Structure formats: C-alpha cells, structure tokens
Amino acid sequence: MVKITFLNLLRSKYGIETLLVEPGKMEVIFKTLLSKHPEIEPKDFQDSVMFVNQKRIPHATRFDITLQDGDDVVFTHFLGGG
C-alpha cells in the first residue's frame, strides 16, 4: 500500500489526515481519490507541494510518476505571510 498524508491547508479543509491506496500511477490514484472524496477540489492539489519518500516532486511531473508499495506521499502547502 501507499500512504498519502495531507498536511496544513489540505488537512484542515478536508479533515483527512492519511489515506492508504493501492500502488500505481499517480494520475490514476488521484482520480480514485476524487471519486472516493468528491469534496476535494482538484485546484488544491495543483497549488500543493508533493513529496514522495521525503523527495520533492516537481509540479510538472507529479501525475506522471508511478508509486510503489511502501511509498510515503505527503501533500502540503508552504504557508507564508508577513
């Protein structure tokens, strides 16, 4: 299984801390997440930062990667202000 953790705005907005999903291409996993949680707005993921096994994944390639059994995925937003 792949563990997906939501931090910061995603966690507070949707009330989801972690999900376990089957390994596979992130594009398919994302579509599955949206079907199980229709309240999730896709734009929130476009604005988020994605890490797989503590390595930052560039926005342009995030949905092209294939996740393996045991991978740890984190979606977060960098918060700023002043």
The first five atom37 places (N, CA, C, CB, O) and aatype in JSON, in Angstrom:
{
  "aatype": [12, 19, 11, 9, 16, 13, 10, 2, 10, 10, 1, 15, 11, 18, 7, 9, 6, 16, 10, 10, 19, 6, 14, 7, 11, 12, 6, 19, 9, 13, 11, 16, 10, 10, 15, 11, 8, 14, 6, 9, 6, 14, 11, 3, 13, 5, 3, 15, 19, 12, 13, 19, 2, 5, 11, 1, 9, 14, 8, 0, 16, 1, 13, 3, 9, 16, 10, 5, 3, 7, 3, 3, 19, 19, 13, 16, 8, 13, 10, 7, 7, 7],
  "atom_mask": [
    [1, 1, 1, 1, 1],
    [1, 1, 1, 1, 1],
    [1, 1, 1, 1, 1],
    [1, 1, 1, 1, 1],
    [1, 1, 1, 1, 1],
    [1, 1, 1, 1, 1],
    [1, 1, 1, 1, 1],
    [1, 1, 1, 1, 1],
    [1, 1, 1, 1, 1],
    [1, 1, 1, 1, 1],
    [1, 1, 1, 1, 1],
    [1, 1, 1, 1, 1],
    [1, 1, 1, 1, 1],
    [1, 1, 1, 1, 1],
    [1, 1, 1, 0, 1],
    [1, 1, 1, 1, 1],
    [1, 1, 1, 1, 1],
    [1, 1, 1, 1, 1],
    [1, 1, 1, 1, 1],
    [1, 1, 1, 1, 1],
    [1, 1, 1, 1, 1],
    [1, 1, 1, 1, 1],
    [1, 1, 1, 1, 1],
    [1, 1, 1, 0, 1],
    [1, 1, 1, 1, 1],
    [1, 1, 1, 1, 1],
    [1, 1, 1, 1, 1],
    [1, 1, 1, 1, 1],
    [1, 1, 1, 1, 1],
    [1, 1, 1, 1, 1],
    [1, 1, 1, 1, 1],
    [1, 1, 1, 1, 1],
    [1, 1, 1, 1, 1],
    [1, 1, 1, 1, 1],
    [1, 1, 1, 1, 1],
    [1, 1, 1, 1, 1],
    [1, 1, 1, 1, 1],
    [1, 1, 1, 1, 1],
    [1, 1, 1, 1, 1],
    [1, 1, 1, 1, 1],
    [1, 1, 1, 1, 1],
    [1, 1, 1, 1, 1],
    [1, 1, 1, 1, 1],
    [1, 1, 1, 1, 1],
    [1, 1, 1, 1, 1],
    [1, 1, 1, 1, 1],
    [1, 1, 1, 1, 1],
    [1, 1, 1, 1, 1],
    [1, 1, 1, 1, 1],
    [1, 1, 1, 1, 1],
    [1, 1, 1, 1, 1],
    [1, 1, 1, 1, 1],
    [1, 1, 1, 1, 1],
    [1, 1, 1, 1, 1],
    [1, 1, 1, 1, 1],
    [1, 1, 1, 1, 1],
    [1, 1, 1, 1, 1],
    [1, 1, 1, 1, 1],
    [1, 1, 1, 1, 1],
    [1, 1, 1, 1, 1],
    [1, 1, 1, 1, 1],
    [1, 1, 1, 1, 1],
    [1, 1, 1, 1, 1],
    [1, 1, 1, 1, 1],
    [1, 1, 1, 1, 1],
    [1, 1, 1, 1, 1],
    [1, 1, 1, 1, 1],
    [1, 1, 1, 1, 1],
    [1, 1, 1, 1, 1],
    [1, 1, 1, 0, 1],
    [1, 1, 1, 1, 1],
    [1, 1, 1, 1, 1],
    [1, 1, 1, 1, 1],
    [1, 1, 1, 1, 1],
    [1, 1, 1, 1, 1],
    [1, 1, 1, 1, 1],
    [1, 1, 1, 1, 1],
    [1, 1, 1, 1, 1],
    [1, 1, 1, 1, 1],
    [1, 1, 1, 0, 1],
    [1, 1, 1, 0, 1],
    [1, 1, 1, 0, 1]
  ],
  "atom_positions": [
    [[0.83, -1.19, 0.0], [0.0, 0.0, 0.0], [0.88, 1.26, 0.0], [-0.95, -0.01, 1.22], [2.03, 1.23, 0.42]],
    [[0.31, 2.34, -0.48], [0.95, 3.65, -0.49], [0.23, 4.5, 0.55], [0.9, 4.31, -1.92], [-1.0, 4.56, 0.58]],
    [[1.0, 5.15, 1.4], [0.43, 6.02, 2.43], [0.47, 7.46, 1.92], [1.2, 5.89, 3.79], [1.52, 7.97, 1.55]],
    [[-0.71, 8.11, 1.9], [-0.8, 9.51, 1.49], [-1.2, 10.32, 2.71], [-1.83, 9.7, 0.32], [-2.22, 10.05, 3.35]],
    [[-0.39, 11.32, 3.03], [-0.64, 12.18, 4.19], [-0.93, 13.59, 3.7], [0.57, 12.18, 5.17], [-0.24, 14.12, 2.83]],
    [[-1.96, 14.2, 4.27], [-2.32, 15.58, 3.95], [-1.92, 16.46, 5.14], [-3.85, 15.72, 3.64], [-2.24, 16.14, 6.29]],
    [[-1.21, 17.55, 4.86], [-0.79, 18.48, 5.9], [-1.36, 19.86, 5.65], [0.74, 18.54, 5.99], [-1.83, 20.16, 4.55]],
    [[-1.31, 20.68, 6.66], [-1.68, 22.09, 6.61], [-3.06, 22.33, 6.04], [-0.67, 22.84, 5.79], [-4.04, 21.8, 6.57]],
    [[-3.18, 23.11, 4.97], [-4.48, 23.52, 4.45], [-5.33, 22.34, 3.97], [-4.29, 24.49, 3.33], [-6.54, 22.33, 4.18]],
    [[-4.71, 21.36, 3.33], [-5.49, 20.21, 2.85], [-6.1, 19.43, 4.01], [-4.6, 19.28, 2.01], [-7.25, 19.02, 3.95]],
    [[-5.33, 19.24, 5.07], [-5.83, 18.5, 6.23], [-6.96, 19.28, 6.9], [-4.69, 18.24, 7.24], [-8.0, 18.71, 7.23]],
    [[-6.75, 20.57, 7.11], [-7.78, 21.35, 7.81], [-9.03, 21.55, 6.95], [-7.22, 22.71, 8.23], [-10.14, 21.58, 7.48]],
    [[-8.87, 21.69, 5.66], [-10.01, 21.93, 4.77], [-10.88, 20.69, 4.61], [-9.52, 22.4, 3.41], [-12.11, 20.78, 4.59]],
    [[-10.24, 19.52, 4.47], [-10.99, 18.29, 4.17], [-11.11, 17.33, 5.35], [-10.35, 17.59, 3.02], [-11.87, 16.37, 5.28]],
    [[-10.37, 17.57, 6.4], [-10.45, 16.69, 7.56], [-9.88, 15.31, 7.32], [0.0, 0.0, 0.0], [-10.25, 14.36, 8.02]],
    [[-9.01, 15.18, 6.35], [-8.38, 13.89, 6.03], [-6.92, 13.97, 6.43], [-8.54, 13.53, 4.51], [-6.19, 14.85, 5.95]],
    [[-6.48, 13.07, 7.3], [-5.07, 13.06, 7.71], [-4.26, 12.14, 6.81], [-4.93, 12.63, 9.17], [-3.27, 12.57, 6.21]],
    [[-4.66, 10.88, 6.72], [-3.94, 9.92, 5.9], [-4.9, 8.99, 5.19], [-2.95, 9.11, 6.75], [-6.02, 8.74, 5.65]],
    [[-4.45, 8.49, 4.05], [-5.18, 7.5, 3.28], [-4.2, 6.43, 2.85], [-5.89, 8.15, 2.04], [-3.02, 6.71, 2.61]],
    [[-4.67, 5.21, 2.75], [-3.89, 4.12, 2.18], [-4.5, 3.76, 0.84], [-3.84, 2.88, 3.13], [-5.71, 3.53, 0.74]],
    [[-3.67, 3.72, -0.2], [-4.15, 3.43, -1.55], [-3.26, 2.37, -2.19], [-4.17, 4.73, -2.42], [-2.14, 2.12, -1.74]],
    [[-3.79, 1.76, -3.23], [-3.02, 0.77, -3.98], [-1.92, 1.47, -4.77], [-3.95, -0.05, -4.92], [-2.11, 2.6, -5.23]],
    [[-0.77, 0.83, -4.94], [0.31, 1.41, -5.76], [-0.16, 1.58, -7.2], [1.57, 0.52, -5.71], [-1.1, 0.92, -7.65]],
    [[0.51, 2.47, -7.91], [0.2, 2.69, -9.32], [0.58, 4.09, -9.74], [0.0, 0.0, 0.0], [1.25, 4.82, -9.01]],
    [[0.15, 4.44, -10.93], [0.45, 5.76, -11.48], [-0.33, 6.82, -10.7], [0.11, 5.83, -12.99], [-1.52, 6.64, -10.43]],
    [[0.33, 7.92, -10.34], [-0.29, 8.95, -9.52], [-1.54, 9.52, -10.18], [0.7, 10.06, -9.25], [-2.49, 9.87, -9.48]],
    [[-1.56, 9.62, -11.47], [-2.74, 10.14, -12.16], [-3.97, 9.28, -11.86], [-2.49, 10.2, -13.68], [-5.05, 9.82, -11.62]],
    [[-3.81, 7.97, -11.87], [-4.91, 7.05, -11.58], [-5.28, 7.13, -10.1], [-4.52, 5.6, -11.96], [-6.46, 7.13, -9.75]],
    [[-4.27, 7.19, -9.22], [-4.52, 7.3, -7.78], [-5.29, 8.57, -7.48], [-3.19, 7.27, -6.99], [-6.22, 8.56, -6.67]],
    [[-4.92, 9.67, -8.13], [-5.6, 10.94, -7.9], [-7.06, 10.86, -8.33], [-4.89, 12.07, -8.65], [-7.94, 11.34, -7.61]],
    [[-7.33, 10.26, -9.48], [-8.71, 10.1, -9.94], [-9.51, 9.24, -8.97], [-8.74, 9.49, -11.35], [-10.69, 9.5, -8.73]],
    [[-8.88, 8.21, -8.41], [-9.54, 7.37, -7.43], [-9.85, 8.16, -6.16], [-8.67, 6.15, -7.09], [-10.94, 8.03, -5.6]],
    [[-8.89, 8.98, -5.71], [-9.12, 9.84, -4.54], [-10.32, 10.76, -4.76], [-7.87, 10.68, -4.24], [-11.16, 10.92, -3.87]],
    [[-10.4, 11.35, -5.94], [-11.5, 12.26, -6.23], [-12.84, 11.54, -6.27], [-11.26, 12.97, -7.55], [-13.85, 12.1, -5.87]],
    [[-12.85, 10.29, -6.74], [-14.11, 9.55, -6.78], [-14.57, 9.15, -5.38], [-13.97, 8.31, -7.66], [-15.77, 9.11, -5.1]],
    [[-13.61, 8.85, -4.49], [-13.95, 8.47, -3.12], [-14.22, 9.69, -2.24], [-12.83, 7.64, -2.51], [-14.96, 9.6, -1.26]],
    [[-13.63, 10.83, -2.59], [-13.78, 12.06, -1.81], [-14.13, 13.21, -2.77], [-12.47, 12.38, -1.01], [-13.28, 14.05, -3.06]],
    [[-15.37, 13.25, -3.25], [-15.75, 14.27, -4.24], [-15.69, 15.71, -3.72], [-17.15, 14.0, -4.73], [-15.75, 16.66, -4.5]],
    [[-15.56, 15.86, -2.41], [-15.44, 17.21, -1.85], [-14.08, 17.83, -2.12], [-15.7, 17.17, -0.35], [-13.91, 19.04, -1.98]],
    [[-13.11, 17.02, -2.5], [-11.76, 17.53, -2.77], [-11.76, 18.3, -4.09], [-10.72, 16.36, -2.82], [-12.2, 17.8, -5.13]],
    [[-11.26, 19.51, -4.03], [-11.15, 20.35, -5.22], [-9.79, 20.12, -5.89], [-11.34, 21.86, -4.86], [-8.76, 20.32, -5.25]],
    [[-9.78, 19.7, -7.16], [-8.51, 19.43, -7.84], [-7.53, 20.6, -7.79], [-8.78, 19.07, -9.28], [-6.31, 20.38, -7.75]],
    [[-8.03, 21.84, -7.79], [-7.14, 23.0, -7.75], [-6.26, 23.01, -6.5], [-7.95, 24.29, -7.81], [-5.13, 23.49, -6.54]],
    [[-6.78, 22.47, -5.4], [-5.99, 22.43, -4.17], [-4.72, 21.59, -4.36], [-6.82, 21.87, -3.02], [-3.7, 21.87, -3.72]],
    [[-4.78, 20.59, -5.22], [-3.59, 19.77, -5.48], [-2.65, 20.45, -6.46], [-3.99, 18.4, -6.01], [-1.44, 20.25, -6.4]],
    [[-3.18, 21.25, -7.36], [-2.33, 22.0, -8.29], [-1.47, 22.99, -7.53], [-3.17, 22.72, -9.34], [-0.34, 23.27, -7.93]],
    [[-2.01, 23.53, -6.44], [-1.29, 24.53, -5.65], [-0.43, 23.91, -4.56], [-2.27, 25.49, -5.04], [0.36, 24.61, -3.92]],
    [[-0.56, 22.63, -4.34], [0.15, 21.99, -3.23], [1.56, 21.56, -3.63], [-0.63, 20.78, -2.73], [1.92, 21.56, -4.81]],
    [[2.33, 21.2, -2.63], [3.67, 20.67, -2.82], [3.62, 19.18, -2.48], [4.74, 21.44, -1.93], [3.04, 18.79, -1.47]],
    [[4.23, 18.37, -3.33], [4.17, 16.91, -3.16], [5.57, 16.36, -2.88], [3.57, 16.24, -4.42], [6.55, 16.71, -3.54]],
    [[5.63, 15.5, -1.88], [6.86, 14.79, -1.55], [6.58, 13.29, -1.63], [7.39, 15.19, -0.14], [5.53, 12.82, -1.18]],
    [[7.52, 12.55, -2.18], [7.46, 11.08, -2.16], [8.73, 10.61, -1.49], [7.3, 10.47, -3.61], [9.84, 10.87, -1.96]],
    [[8.55, 9.91, -0.38], [9.7, 9.44, 0.4], [10.67, 10.58, 0.72], [10.42, 8.32, -0.35], [11.89, 10.43, 0.6]],
    [[10.11, 11.71, 1.11], [10.82, 12.92, 1.54], [11.54, 13.65, 0.41], [11.81, 12.56, 2.6], [12.35, 14.54, 0.66]],
    [[11.25, 13.27, -0.85], [11.85, 13.95, -2.0], [10.76, 14.77, -2.69], [12.51, 12.92, -3.0], [9.71, 14.25, -3.04]],
    [[11.04, 16.06, -2.88], [10.06, 16.93, -3.52], [9.89, 16.55, -4.98], [10.47, 18.41, -3.4], [10.86, 16.34, -5.71]],
    [[8.62, 16.46, -5.4], [8.3, 16.1, -6.77], [7.85, 17.37, -7.5], [7.19, 14.98, -6.83], [6.94, 18.06, -7.04]],
    [[8.47, 17.68, -8.64], [8.1, 18.89, -9.38], [6.63, 18.84, -9.84], [9.02, 19.07, -10.6], [6.11, 17.77, -10.17]],
    [[5.99, 20.0, -9.86], [4.6, 20.08, -10.27], [4.37, 19.47, -11.65], [4.14, 21.54, -10.26], [3.37, 18.79, -11.88]],
    [[5.27, 19.72, -12.56], [5.09, 19.3, -13.95], [5.07, 17.78, -14.13], [6.18, 19.88, -14.8], [4.5, 17.28, -15.1]],
    [[5.68, 17.05, -13.2], [5.78, 15.6, -13.38], [5.03, 14.8, -12.33], [7.22, 15.19, -13.35], [5.05, 13.57, -12.37]],
    [[4.37, 15.46, -11.41], [3.78, 14.74, -10.28], [2.76, 13.69, -10.67], [3.13, 15.71, -9.36], [2.7, 12.64, -10.01]],
    [[1.96, 13.91, -11.69], [0.94, 12.93, -12.05], [1.48, 11.86, -13.0], [-0.24, 13.62, -12.69], [0.77, 10.9, -13.31]],
    [[2.72, 12.0, -13.44], [3.33, 11.01, -14.31], [4.08, 9.92, -13.55], [4.27, 11.68, -15.27], [4.42, 8.89, -14.12]],
    [[4.35, 10.14, -12.27], [5.15, 9.18, -11.51], [4.32, 7.96, -11.14], [5.73, 9.84, -10.24], [3.1, 8.03, -11.02]],
    [[5.01, 6.85, -10.95], [4.38, 5.62, -10.51], [4.81, 5.35, -9.08], [4.73, 4.42, -11.44], [6.01, 5.28, -8.78]],
    [[3.84, 5.19, -8.21], [4.11, 4.93, -6.8], [4.19, 3.43, -6.54], [3.03, 5.57, -5.9], [3.4, 2.65, -7.08]],
    [[5.15, 3.06, -5.72], [5.4, 1.65, -5.41], [4.86, 1.31, -4.02], [6.9, 1.34, -5.49], [4.62, 2.19, -3.2]],
    [[4.66, 0.04, -3.79], [4.24, -0.43, -2.47], [5.23, 0.07, -1.42], [4.13, -1.98, -2.43], [6.44, -0.1, -1.57]],
    [[4.71, 0.68, -0.37], [5.56, 1.19, 0.7], [5.95, 2.65, 0.57], [0.0, 0.0, 0.0], [6.54, 3.22, 1.49]],
    [[5.63, 3.28, -0.56], [5.94, 4.7, -0.73], [5.13, 5.54, 0.26], [5.66, 5.16, -2.18], [4.01, 5.19, 0.63]],
    [[5.73, 6.63, 0.66], [5.12, 7.57, 1.6], [4.98, 8.92, 0.88], [5.96, 7.71, 2.92], [5.98, 9.55, 0.55]],
    [[3.74, 9.35, 0.65], [3.45, 10.57, -0.09], [2.91, 11.61, 0.88], [2.44, 10.31, -1.25], [2.08, 11.31, 1.73]],
    [[3.38, 12.85, 0.74], [2.88, 13.95, 1.55], [2.48, 15.08, 0.61], [3.96, 14.44, 2.59], [3.23, 15.47, -0.27]],
    [[1.26, 15.6, 0.83], [0.8, 16.81, 0.15], [0.69, 17.9, 1.19], [-0.57, 16.58, -0.58], [0.09, 17.71, 2.24]],
    [[1.29, 19.05, 0.9], [1.27, 20.17, 1.83], [1.27, 21.48, 1.06], [2.47, 20.1, 2.8], [1.43, 21.49, -0.16]],
    [[1.09, 22.55, 1.76], [1.24, 23.89, 1.21], [2.26, 24.62, 2.07], [-0.14, 24.67, 1.16], [2.24, 24.5, 3.3]],
    [[3.13, 25.35, 1.44], [4.03, 26.2, 2.2], [3.24, 27.44, 2.59], [5.32, 26.56, 1.4], [2.66, 28.11, 1.73]],
    [[3.23, 27.73, 3.84], [2.49, 28.87, 4.35], [3.41, 30.08, 4.45], [1.86, 28.55, 5.71], [4.57, 29.95, 4.84]],
    [[2.89, 31.2, 4.12], [3.7, 32.41, 4.23], [2.83, 33.56, 4.71], [0.0, 0.0, 0.0], [1.62, 33.43, 4.86]],
    [[3.44, 34.61, 4.92], [2.71, 35.79, 5.37], [3.68, 36.79, 5.94], [0.0, 0.0, 0.0], [4.89, 36.6, 5.93]],
    [[3.14, 37.83, 6.42], [4.07, 38.81, 6.96], [3.39, 39.92, 7.67], [0.0, 0.0, 0.0], [4.05, 40.82, 8.18]]
  ]
}
